[in-house]
Amino acid sequence: MELISAAQLAKFAAALIFVLALMGGLALVMRRFGNNMPVTLPSKRRLQITEVLPLDARRRAILLKRDNCEHLIILGANGETVIETGIESKQDGGNEKS
């Protein structure tokens, strides 16, 4: 008893080769046209997450830093809430030099 016929096996192989060719073509197109996006170096990024504190199973407090300003936000299942904005950021991590 034959589980799969030769015609079905040929259709499967042709479909697999077609899908792989589509994926390869898309990869070539993305490589060709995808390099036009501006790349931001990690040292020049303006936005970073300074600290994350889990409050409970569904909510967490996040301290975001943008330029020299920090924002305290609570993320939850129902959305986000801005607690405080415009917090001055300490440049030296709290170790100010005189």
C-alpha positions in Angstrom: 0.0 0.0 0.0 1.5 3.3 -1.1 1.0 6.3 1.3 1.8 9.0 -1.1 1.8 8.9 -4.9 4.6 10.2 -7.1 2.4 12.9 -8.4 1.6 14.2 -4.9 5.3 14.1 -4.0 6.2 16.1 -7.1 3.6 18.7 -6.3 4.9 19.0 -2.8 8.5 19.4 -3.9 7.5 22.0 -6.5 5.5 24.0 -3.9 8.4 23.8 -1.5 10.9 25.0 -4.1 8.5 27.8 -5.1 8.1 29.0 -1.5 11.8 28.9 -0.8 12.4 30.9 -4.0 9.9 33.5 -2.9 11.7 33.8 0.4 15.1 34.1 -1.2 13.8 36.8 -3.6 12.3 38.8 -0.7 15.6 38.5 1.1 17.4 39.9 -1.9 14.9 42.8 -2.2 15.2 43.6 1.5 19.0 43.6 1.3 18.9 45.8 -1.7 16.4 48.4 -0.5 16.6 47.9 3.3 19.9 49.7 3.7 18.3 53.1 3.1 17.0 53.3 6.7 19.0 55.6 9.0 21.0 53.7 11.6 21.3 55.2 15.1 24.4 54.3 16.9 23.8 53.1 20.5 25.8 56.0 21.9 23.6 58.5 20.1 20.2 57.1 21.1 18.0 59.7 22.8 15.6 57.2 24.4 16.4 54.5 26.9 14.8 52.5 29.7 16.6 53.4 32.9 14.8 51.1 35.3 11.9 48.6 35.4 10.2 47.7 38.7 7.5 45.0 38.7 4.6 46.1 40.9 2.5 43.0 40.7 1.7 40.3 38.1 0.0 42.7 35.7 1.7 46.1 36.3 5.2 47.5 36.2 6.7 50.9 36.8 9.2 52.1 34.1 11.6 55.0 34.3 12.3 56.3 30.7 15.1 58.7 29.9 14.9 61.0 27.0 17.8 63.4 26.5 18.3 64.7 30.1 14.7 64.3 31.2 13.1 61.2 32.8 9.5 60.1 32.8 7.9 57.7 35.3 5.2 55.5 33.6 3.1 52.6 34.9 2.3 49.9 32.3 -0.6 47.6 32.9 -3.0 45.3 31.2 -5.5 48.1 30.6 -3.0 50.6 29.3 -0.3 53.0 30.5 -0.4 55.8 33.0 2.1 58.7 33.2 2.9 59.3 36.9 5.5 62.0 36.6 7.2 63.7 33.7 10.1 66.2 33.5 12.3 64.6 36.2 15.8 66.0 35.9 18.3 63.2 35.2 21.5 62.8 37.2 24.4 62.7 34.7 26.9 60.8 36.9 24.4 58.4 38.4 24.1 60.3 41.7 27.9 60.9 42.1 28.1 64.7 41.5 31.6 66.1 41.5 32.4 69.5 43.1 
